Amino acid sequence: MSQQAVSDKHLIGTGLKQRTEEALADDFLRKAVAFTTDKLKTGKLKAAGDFGHWEDWRERGRQIRKHVIENLDYYLTQFTDNVVKAGGNVYFCQTAAEAVATFMEIAEKRKAKLVAKGKSMVSEEIHLNHHLEQRGIEAIETDLGEYILQLAKETPSHLIIPAIHKNKQQIAELFNEESGESFEPETKVLANFAKQRLRNYFLEADIGLTGCNFGVAESGSITLVSNEGNGRMVSTIPQSHVVIMGMERLVPTFDDLEVVLNLLARSATGQKLTTYTSMITGPRREGELDGPEELHLIILDNGRSAQLGDPVFQEVLHCIRCAACLNVCPVYRHVGGHTYGSVYSGPIGAVLTPLLQQDMKEAGQLAYASSLCGACYEACPVKIPLHDMLVQLRARKVKLGLTPLAERVAFKTFQTAFGNVKLYKVATKSAYYLQKPFVSKGFIKSGPGPMAGWTQSRFFPMKPKQSFRERWASLHQELALSSSDPAKPPMHAGASQPHGSGAADETAAASAAPKPNTQKRGDTDEY
């Protein structure tokens, strides 16, 4: 069974709640994810500080991405025209199925039996490995993390570190099973095995497949960034190079590319620049010693164009896939990426997945996998307001009537009670008595009902017998009685002791109070 098929089988019949509970019960996963995301977050903060003027760079990055998305038709035309001029072939695919069919046509013409893959989230998005396996074509992931997950029959758990949830012992067991040998769980030993095993695939592959970090419109160049070098091997050794890119992954010029590459590396891993940054412009030319004979570029829509012109969600297309939002998200650090049930995890996945899949019933649940703390916005190098988008997705789900019946009834009851003063008073008074069976030492420590999700990880303070409104009314009553007694000086609201010297203080306070501006507009420039 293929990697993607296994993942899909696991997700069928399992909702977000069940996946979350499974992740929370996995102590190792939680520790591994927290450790690595903390390390990435710290590295990003240091790199941004060393770089200087980080907020200016963020704003520049935001403006570049905003300009591209607002003029996407123009830059797509310019980019693809230049790809063709450089000798490449371009295919526009509206759906995932069209992209898969296009790749299969290319593979059939090459009579391909082996595809060596560089890291490509878009190929994960369209479940390409599963379809290749059905056609009898072997697909090998050459990114180390992706290769580990392929052996484990799992999908990526992080946008840039796909095997974030695996330790050396688990990886050694996978390699031992694959090779029939016995490897020590040491990083150098394991990396050396992977290097030796993958080297043959580079040499034997009929097709090399990669994603595209950025396409440069002014030249038709495809930019790849990696820290392992496999991207260069995959894109130069096989006779045919196929690139699958999301339609939004463009920058106008190389000057703009400089900006987003600086933002990407520092935000993703805290590096000044990734170890390998490759710019590919067309296939091998006459007289050149390396490179593919043919270059095919598959440009995928798959729900992206539906966000164009949307005043709320268009900015989600600004994303440069740095994963900085995952590394600061308090939800992601506790549950990891598989909980999201999609190739795109974390805050960006919680927004992007329901939009691309156009599925608010199931995928729309991801909008609730957030504390709405706004840390994702602060970390995002191009200032995407993901927390605002998550709120809007929740609102969309409510408007479509896709929330659970119990939730709709609860909020209808809430609306009724809080819309009527008498009902509100009765409800708040009743709550004090209804909570008593669940209170222990001033806290509700278990349940009831929906509150169990809250009390599972924290205590809920009990409702006091006297509400704030009742205390406030009582205080005002005491003030009124005090002011009506000539033997007592007046009290200021909130003061525990009489203040000042009666009428003299009142006169002084009145003279010190700011006077309203009675001048008409235009009488003076000072207003």
C-alpha positions in Angstrom: 0.0 0.0 0.0 1.3 3.4 -0.9 2.3 6.2 1.5 -0.7 8.3 0.6 -3.1 5.5 0.6 -2.1 4.5 4.1 -2.5 8.1 5.3 -6.0 8.4 3.6 -7.1 5.1 5.2 -6.1 6.4 8.6 -8.0 9.6 8.2 -11.2 8.1 6.9 -13.7 7.9 9.8 -11.3 9.8 12.1 -12.2 13.4 12.9 -10.1 16.2 14.2 -11.0 15.4 17.8 -9.9 11.8 17.6 -6.6 12.7 15.8 -6.0 15.4 18.5 -6.5 12.9 21.3 -4.1 10.4 19.7 -1.5 13.1 19.4 -1.9 14.4 22.9 -1.5 10.8 24.2 1.9 10.5 22.4 4.4 11.9 24.9 7.4 11.4 22.6 5.7 13.3 19.7 4.9 16.2 21.9 8.4 16.5 23.3 10.0 16.1 19.8 7.8 18.7 18.2 8.2 21.2 21.1 12.0 20.7 21.1 12.5 21.2 17.4 10.0 24.1 17.0 11.6 25.9 19.9 15.0 25.5 18.2 13.7 26.8 14.9 11.9 29.7 16.6 15.0 30.7 18.5 17.2 30.5 15.4 14.7 32.6 13.4 14.6 35.3 16.1 18.4 35.5 16.2 18.8 35.5 12.4 16.2 38.3 12.2 17.9 40.3 14.8 21.4 39.9 13.2 19.9 40.9 9.8 18.6 44.2 11.1 15.6 46.2 10.1 13.5 43.0 10.1 10.1 44.8 10.1 11.2 46.8 7.0 12.1 43.6 5.2 8.8 42.0 6.3 6.9 45.0 4.8 8.9 44.8 1.6 8.1 41.1 1.4 4.4 41.7 1.9 4.4 44.4 -0.8 6.1 42.1 -3.3 3.7 39.2 -2.7 0.7 41.6 -2.6 1.7 43.1 -6.0 2.2 39.7 -7.6 -1.2 38.2 -6.4 -3.0 41.4 -7.4 -1.5 41.1 -10.9 -1.2 37.3 -11.1 -2.5 37.0 -14.7 0.2 39.4 -16.0 3.1 37.7 -14.2 1.9 34.2 -15.1 1.8 35.2 -18.7 5.3 36.8 -18.5 6.7 33.8 -16.6 5.4 31.1 -18.9 6.3 33.0 -22.1 9.9 33.1 -20.8 9.9 29.4 -19.8 8.8 28.5 -23.4 11.4 30.9 -24.9 14.1 29.1 -22.8 13.0 25.7 -24.3 10.6 24.5 -21.6 7.1 23.1 -21.9 4.2 24.6 -19.9 0.9 23.0 -18.8 -1.9 24.8 -16.9 -4.0 22.4 -14.7 -7.1 23.5 -13.0 -7.5 20.5 -10.8 -5.4 17.9 -9.0 -6.7 15.2 -11.4 -5.6 17.2 -14.4 -2.1 17.7 -13.0 -1.8 13.9 -12.3 -3.0 13.1 -15.9 -0.5 15.6 -17.3 2.3 14.0 -15.4 1.2 10.5 -16.5 1.3 11.6 -20.2 4.9 12.9 -19.8 5.8 9.6 -18.0 4.3 7.5 -20.8 6.1 9.3 -23.5 9.4 8.7 -21.6 8.3 5.1 -20.9 9.3 6.0 -17.3 9.6 3.3 -14.7 11.4 5.3 -12.0 10.8 8.8 -10.8 13.3 10.5 -8.4 11.6 13.2 -6.4 12.9 16.3 -4.8 10.9 17.8 -1.9 7.5 18.9 -3.3 4.6 19.8 -1.2 2.4 20.2 -4.3 3.0 16.6 -5.4 1.8 15.6 -1.9 -1.2 17.8 -2.3 -2.3 16.0 -5.5 -1.4 12.5 -4.0 1.0 11.9 -6.9 2.9 9.0 -5.3 -0.3 7.0 -4.9 -1.3 7.5 -8.6 2.2 6.5 -9.8 2.2 3.3 -7.8 -1.2 2.4 -9.4 0.5 2.8 -12.8 3.4 0.6 -11.8 5.8 3.5 -11.7 8.2 3.6 -8.8 8.5 7.0 -7.1 11.4 7.6 -4.6 11.6 10.5 -2.3 15.2 11.8 -2.2 14.8 14.4 0.5 16.1 12.5 3.7 13.0 13.4 5.8 10.6 12.5 3.0 12.5 9.2 2.4 12.2 8.3 6.0 8.4 8.9 5.9 8.0 7.0 2.7 9.5 4.0 4.4 7.2 4.6 7.4 4.2 5.0 5.0 3.4 8.4 6.6 2.8 11.9 5.3 4.9 15.0 6.3 4.4 16.4 9.7 6.0 19.8 9.0 6.4 21.9 5.9 10.2 22.0 6.0 11.1 19.2 8.4 8.8 16.5 7.4 10.0 13.8 9.9 10.0 16.2 12.9 8.2 13.5 14.9 10.8 10.7 14.4 13.9 10.0 16.6 17.1 8.2 15.6 16.0 4.9 17.1 12.8 4.8 15.0 14.7 5.8 11.9 17.3 3.1 12.5 14.5 0.5 12.7 13.1 1.7 9.4 16.5 1.5 7.7 17.2 -1.9 9.2 13.9 -3.3 7.9 14.6 -1.7 4.4 18.1 -3.0 4.1 18.1 -6.2 6.1 21.2 -4.9 8.0 21.6 -3.6 11.5 22.5 0.1 11.9 23.3 1.9 15.1 21.0 4.8 15.8 23.7 7.4 15.1 23.1 10.3 12.8 26.3 9.8 10.6 25.6 6.1 10.2 22.0 6.6 9.2 22.8 9.5 6.9 25.5 7.6 5.1 23.1 4.7 4.5 20.5 7.0 3.0 23.2 8.7 0.8 24.5 5.4 -0.6 21.0 4.1 -1.2 19.6 7.2 -2.9 22.7 7.8 -5.1 21.7 4.9 -7.4 18.2 6.4 -7.8 19.6 9.7 -9.1 21.6 7.8 -11.7 18.8 5.4 -12.8 15.7 7.7 -12.7 13.9 8.3 -16.0 12.3 11.5 -14.6 13.4 13.9 -11.9 10.5 15.7 -10.2 10.8 18.9 -8.1 8.6 21.6 -6.7 9.3 25.3 -7.2 10.0 27.7 -4.4 9.8 30.7 -6.6 9.4 31.4 -10.3 11.1 34.5 -11.6 8.8 36.2 -14.1 11.4 38.3 -15.9 13.5 35.3 -16.9 11.3 32.2 -16.6 13.7 30.8 -14.0 12.7 28.2 -11.5 14.3 28.6 -8.0 14.9 25.7 -5.7 16.2 25.9 -2.2 17.4 22.9 -0.1 20.0 21.9 2.5 20.8 18.5 1.1 21.7 19.0 -2.5 19.2 16.4 -3.7 17.3 19.1 -5.6 20.3 19.7 -7.9 20.8 15.9 -8.5 17.1 15.4 -9.3 16.9 18.4 -11.7 20.2 17.8 -13.6 20.9 14.0 -13.9 17.7 12.5 -15.3 16.9 13.2 -18.9 13.6 14.7 -18.1 12.9 17.3 -15.4 9.3 17.9 -14.3 8.4 20.8 -12.1 5.0 21.1 -10.3 4.3 24.5 -8.9 1.4 26.3 -7.4 0.2 29.1 -9.6 0.9 31.8 -7.0 4.6 31.0 -6.4 6.0 33.9 -8.5 8.2 37.0 -8.0 8.6 39.7 -10.7 12.4 40.1 -10.8 15.7 38.8 -9.3 15.7 41.9 -7.1 12.5 40.7 -5.6 13.8 37.2 -5.4 16.6 38.5 -3.2 14.1 39.8 -0.7 12.0 36.7 -0.4 15.0 34.3 -0.2 16.4 36.3 2.7 13.0 36.2 4.4 12.5 32.5 3.6 15.8 31.1 4.9 15.8 33.2 8.1 12.2 32.5 8.9 12.4 28.8 8.2 15.6 27.6 9.8 17.5 30.7 11.0 20.0 30.5 8.2 21.3 33.5 6.3 20.8 31.4 3.1 20.0 27.8 2.5 22.9 25.5 1.6 21.8 25.0 -2.0 20.0 27.7 -3.9 19.5 26.7 -7.6 18.1 28.8 -10.4 17.1 26.8 -13.5 16.2 28.4 -16.8 15.1 25.9 -19.4 16.6 22.5 -20.3 20.3 21.8 -21.2 21.5 24.0 -24.0 23.9 22.9 -26.8 27.4 22.7 -25.5 26.4 22.4 -21.8 27.7 19.4 -20.0 24.8 18.7 -17.6 21.1 19.3 -17.2 18.0 17.5 -18.6 17.1 17.2 -22.2 13.6 18.5 -21.6 11.9 20.6 -18.9 8.2 20.3 -18.2 6.4 22.9 -16.0 3.0 21.9 -14.5 1.3 24.9 -13.0 -1.5 24.0 -10.6 -4.6 25.9 -9.6 -6.6 23.4 -7.5 -8.6 26.0 -5.7 -6.1 28.8 -5.6 -7.9 31.1 -8.1 -11.0 30.9 -6.0 -9.3 33.1 -3.5 -8.4 35.8 -6.0 -10.5 38.9 -5.4 -11.7 37.7 -2.0 -11.2 40.6 0.4 -10.6 38.3 3.4 -8.7 35.3 2.0 -6.7 36.5 -1.0 -3.7 37.2 1.2 -3.4 33.5 2.0 -1.8 33.2 -1.4 1.1 35.4 -0.2 2.5 32.5 1.7 6.1 31.5 0.9 6.0 28.2 2.8 8.6 29.0 5.5 6.7 27.3 8.3 7.4 30.1 10.8 3.8 30.1 11.8 4.0 26.4 12.7 7.0 27.0 14.9 5.3 29.5 17.1 1.8 28.0 17.2 0.9 26.7 20.7 -1.6 24.2 19.1 0.8 22.8 16.6 3.6 22.3 19.2 1.2 20.0 21.2 -0.3 17.9 18.4 2.1 18.0 15.5 1.2 18.0 11.8 -0.7 14.8 11.3 -3.5 16.0 13.5 -4.5 18.5 10.7 -5.2 15.6 8.3 -3.6 17.5 5.4 -0.3 18.1 3.7 -0.5 21.7 5.0 -0.5 21.8 8.8 -0.3 24.5 11.5 -2.0 27.9 11.2 -1.4 28.2 7.4 -2.8 24.7 6.9 -5.9 25.5 9.1 -6.7 28.3 6.7 -5.4 26.9 3.4 -6.8 23.4 3.5 -10.5 24.2 3.8 -10.1 26.9 1.1 -8.3 24.7 -1.4 -10.5 21.7 -0.8 -13.6 23.9 -0.7 -14.8 21.8 2.2 -16.2 23.7 5.2 -17.9 20.6 6.7 -14.9 18.5 7.5 -11.8 20.5 6.7 -13.5 23.6 8.1 -13.1 22.1 11.6 -9.4 23.1 11.4 -10.4 26.7 11.9 -11.0 25.8 15.6 -7.5 24.3 16.0 -6.2 27.7 17.1 -6.0 29.8 20.2 -6.3 33.0 18.0 -3.3 34.4 19.9 -1.9 36.1 16.8 1.6 34.6 17.2 1.4 33.3 13.6 0.9 36.8 12.3 3.9 38.2 14.3 6.1 35.4 12.9 5.0 35.5 9.3 7.6 37.1 7.1 5.0 38.5 4.8 2.5 39.5 7.4 -0.4 37.2 6.6 -3.2 37.8 9.2 -3.9 34.1 9.7 -5.7 34.7 13.0 -8.2 37.0 11.4 -8.8 34.5 8.6 -9.4 31.7 11.1 -12.1 33.8 12.7 -13.7 34.4 9.3 -13.6 30.7 8.5 -15.5 30.0 11.8 -18.0 32.6 10.8 -18.4 31.0 7.4 -19.0 27.6 8.9 -21.7 29.1 11.2 -23.4 30.9 8.3 -23.5 27.7 6.3 -25.2 25.9 9.2 -22.4 23.4 9.5 -21.8 23.6 13.3 -23.1 20.8 15.5 -26.7 21.0 16.6 -25.8 21.1 20.3 -23.6 24.2 19.5 -26.3 26.0 17.7 -28.8 25.3 20.5 -26.3 26.5 23.1 -25.6 29.8 21.3 -29.3 30.3 20.7 -30.0 29.8 24.4 -27.1 32.2 25.2 -28.5 34.8 22.8 -31.9 34.5 24.4 -30.7 34.7 28.0 -28.3 37.6 27.3 -30.9 39.5 25.3 -33.3 39.7 28.2 -32.4 41.3 31.5 -34.7 39.2 33.6 -33.6 36.0 32.0 -30.0 37.0 32.4 -30.4 37.6 36.1 -32.1 34.2 36.6 -29.5 32.4 34.5 -26.5 33.8 36.4 -28.1 33.2 39.7 -29.0 29.6 38.8 -25.5 29.0 37.6 -24.1 29.4 41.1 -26.3 26.6 42.4 -26.0 24.3 39.4 -22.2 24.3 39.6 -22.1 23.0 43.2 -21.9 19.2 42.4 -18.8 19.9 40.3 -16.9 22.3 42.6 -13.9 21.3 44.7 -12.0 23.9 46.7 -13.2 26.8 44.7 -12.6 25.2 41.2 -14.5 23.0 38.7 -12.0 20.3 38.1 -14.0 17.9 35.9 -16.6 18.7 33.4 -19.5 18.9 33.0 -20.3 18.3 29.3 -18.4 20.5 26.8 -16.5 22.0 29.7 -14.7 18.7 30.1 -12.4 19.6 27.2 -11.3 22.7 29.2 -10.9 21.0 32.6 -8.9 18.2 31.0 -5.9 20.4 31.1 -6.8 23.3 33.4 -9.2 24.1 36.3 -12.2 26.4 35.8 -12.8 28.9 38.7 -16.3 28.6 40.3 -18.8 31.3 39.8 -19.0 33.5 43.0 -22.3 33.7 44.8 -22.5 37.5 44.2 -21.9 38.6 40.7 -20.0 41.8 39.7 -23.2 43.5 38.7 -24.7 42.7 42.2 -21.6 43.9 44.0 -21.6 47.1 41.9 -25.3 47.8 42.7 -24.6 47.2 46.4 -21.7 49.6 46.3 -23.8 52.3 44.7 -26.5 51.8 47.3 -24.0 52.3 50.1 -22.7 55.5 48.4 -26.3 56.8 48.1 -26.9 56.2 51.8 -23.6 57.8 52.7 -24.3 60.9 50.7 -27.8 61.3 52.2 -26.3 61.4 55.7 -25.2 65.0 56.5 -23.0 63.6 59.3 -20.8 61.8 56.8 -18.6 63.3 54.0 -19.4 62.0 50.5 -17.4 58.9 49.2 -15.9 58.5 45.8 -16.9 55.3 44.0 -14.3 52.7 44.6 -12.8 54.4 47.6 -12.8 52.5 50.9 -12.3 55.6 53.1 -13.9 59.1 53.0 -11.7 61.4 50.9 -11.0 65.1 51.0 -12.8 67.9 52.9 -16.3 67.9 51.5 -17.5 71.0 49.6 -14.0 72.5 49.3 -12.7 69.4 47.6 -15.7 69.3 45.2 -15.0 72.9 44.3 -11.3 72.2 43.7 -12.1 69.2 41.6 -14.6 71.1 39.5 -12.1 73.9 38.8 -9.4 71.3 37.8 -11.7 69.3 35.5 -11.2 69.9 31.7 -13.7 72.4 30.2 -15.5 71.4 27.0 -14.4 73.2 23.9 -17.3 75.5 23.0 -15.5 77.3 20.1 -16.9 76.7 16.7 -14.8 74.9 14.1 -12.9 77.5 12.2 -12.6 80.0 15.0 -9.1 78.8 15.7 -6.6 76.3 14.3 -6.1 74.8 17.7 -8.7 72.1 18.1 
